[in-house]
Amino acid sequence: MTPKLLLAEADNTLTTAFRNLSEKYQIAVVHSGKQALAACQRESPDAILAAQHLPDMEGTQLVHSLRKNKSTQYVPFVLFSEELNLQARVEAIKSGVDEFISLPFEIEEVQARLDVLLAEKKTLPQTPPVERGFSGNLHEMNLVDLIQTLELGQKTGVIHLTKNNHEGKIYVKNGEVWDAETNGILGEKALMRLFTWDEGVFYVEFQDFDRERVISMPVQEIVSKGLKITDEWLHLKNHLPKLNTVLERAREPYLDEIDQQHTNILELVDGEHSIEQIVENSPVDELETLRIIIHLFELGIIHESLFYFDTEKYNSEAPKEEPTNGKSAPVKEKLLAVISRFFKKILSPSSSTFTEEVVTRPAPTLPKENQEKVKVKLKNKIPFQRTELQMLKRKLLV
């Protein structure tokens, strides 16, 4: 879908500059702050570009008003100004401006910055509008908080949770939890699983529902269990890398070293799936899965994958190089290949170059002037931990 831009300016500076981009963007133009506020409610633009000086208000006043409105608080805002001093930029950023561009400007630079803002907007969690209820982020208000809120108000409704591409529902009647469901799991088991969702969004609809009561546990007992699960989930997460980290096997387990549950989880470690994906596909509950993953780490059976890279995902998002001699390739995919080869050589047990230190020793069969180029000697192992190499690789790919 073509992005919709709203241009707010007193003259036609922005309009003229964007004239040749009408095929890429749907462009609407207004000439005052009040017109911009009205157009935002009417048109729902994907981004707003405004001059600092408008006939009825400053651009910073406009963005301040937009940020107070739920429907426009996350809309990217680009401010154009003739001010060049640092203080002006700082004040603009504090007011809620996403990009500050000085006049005059190059349209190519503006377009590049705008495309980045629009791409970032797509990654933000979206909460659907709720006519009778409320919505928000699970990081700020978790499921325990939501259940307690509905209990205090003796409310009837459905709590909708969304995390990545997964959905969950909790049915509450007169403040009592009746049922829950997620990914085909129902009742108390689903509810306990949903307590581990500390990221994502929620929305609560105050509405009646026709559903048999499956969960008979009192709310206070549910809250108590929920708090324990939430606390333990956070505790276990702190002993692991980020949940989007891909895991691979470091070695095969010895005979009778691990039990069947550990074996079942180990089978999900393939160098392609992240911790989060392993948890989702695990035959046991989330907490037990994390405990097993931590234990496998401690035994040295698994570790972070240094060489995994989701090229399909990256190719769809990364900028491409211009074709050369009829060929083209993603810039960072080429870089990744070089970096991965380098790290593989570092960790290769057969690599004397990186497991031993290069030093100077003369080669007697060569002329004296060439001896410096071929002198070698032994060295200790490189002073890098695997986690440090993982960090170095991430830094190189930024």
C-alpha positions, 0 to 999 in steps of 0.5 A: 500500500502506498504510504500517505504523507501529510505536508504542513507548511505556509508556503510551497517549499515541501510541496514543490520538493515532493512533486516528483514523488507522487508515484511513491507517496500519497501526498496531502497538503495543508497550510496551518496547524489546525488544518493539520490536526483536522486532517490527521483525524480524517486521513490517518497519514502514515507520516507528517512533515511540517515546517517549524513556522506555521501561520497559527502555531509552531511545528513543535506545538503541532507535534506536542498536540499530536503526541497527546492523541492516541490515534496519532501519538506514534505517527512519524513526524519530520520537522523542517527548520532554518534553525541550525543551532544544537539547542533548536534540535534538542528542543525539537526532539524533546517535543516529540519530533522523530527527524529534524531537517535543516533548510535547505535540504536534499530530497534524497536525504529526506526520502531516505530518512522517511523510508527508515521511519516508515519501516520502523513504524511497521515494527511497532506493536499495533493495538486495535481500537476498542470502543468499550474497553482499553488496550496497551502494552504487556511490558507496562501492564501484564496479565496479572495486573489485567485480571486484578483490574477486572476483578476489582471492577467486577467486570465481564469481558475478554482479555485479548493478548498478542505476542509475535504471531500468537494470540491468547484469550482470557474470559472473565465474568463478574471479575471471575476467570472462566476460561482461557485459550491459546494455540489450541490449549484451553483452560488452566494450562493455557492461562498458566502459559499466558502468564509468561507473556511479558512482551506484546500487546493486549486489549480488553473488550467489555462484553458478555460471552456464551461459554461454559466455565472451565476454570473454577480456581478463585481469583486470588489463587490465580493471581498468586500462581501468576505472580510466581510464574511471572517472577520465575520466568523473569529469573530464568530469562536472566540466566539466558541470552536474549530469547531471539538467540539461535542455539546450536549443539556444541557436542553430543551428550554422553550415554545416560548424561541426560534424561528423555525430557532433556533429549526432547528439548535437545532435538529442537536445537538445530542451529536455526531455531531461537530460544523463543521458538524452541519454547513454543514447540516444546512438549513441556511447559515454558518454565521447565523448557527454560530450566532444561535449556539452562542445564544444557548450557551448563553441561556444555551441550549447547551454545549460541550459534555464531554463524546463523543468519536469517538471509531470507528475512534480511534480504527482504529488508536490507538495501541492495547494491547496484548491479555490477556486471549483471550481478547484484547481492545484498551488501551485508550478506557479502559481509556476513560471508567474510565475517563467518569465514573469519570466525569459523577459522578462529574456532577451528581446532585445526587452525594453527594460525588462530590458535597459535601466535604468529612470531618471528623466526628466520627462514634460512633458505630465503634471501635476508631481505625476505626473511621478515615476511615468513617468520613464525612461532607458537602462541597461546590460545586466543583470549576470546570467549565465545560470547565475546566473539558473538558480540563482535560479530553483532557489532560488525553487522550493525 
